[in-house]
């Protein structure tokens, strides 16, 4: 049986995933970020849910976060630097890394391929990371912790197919050099 806390957390995660558009500064047609001051990340979410998954990247040098409700294939501009997947949100709730988060590097002026994140992959598939529902205290006023593992996340490298599809959709990005940066726990 679900506690009232879990019901609220699931509801909030649904709102985050379904109602959080990509910030305009990160979109492909952004006026804030471009190849002169950022890198273009390309990846995919598999089994993220019918309404998408809230995906949040955290810059490890300054703590700034970039999040939106991603669905299936995604692409976004991010300033160059080191990042980690700090939060994922779906109908199970807002999740953080149970042990070490997925990490990646963004190179400025390059197309940075991050891989396909597969939710709920079996343990025998050797998941790249394990995430768990975050517990943030009463009314989410406390510091958030991840008390237990909830879901395995695998990262699959399908760079050739993914970039071919991306460049068919966005041929104007074909001049960007490719940086393979499949997420891992490093």
Order of alpha helices (4+ residues) and beta strands (2+ residues): alpha-beta-beta-beta-beta-beta-beta-beta-beta-beta-beta-alpha-beta
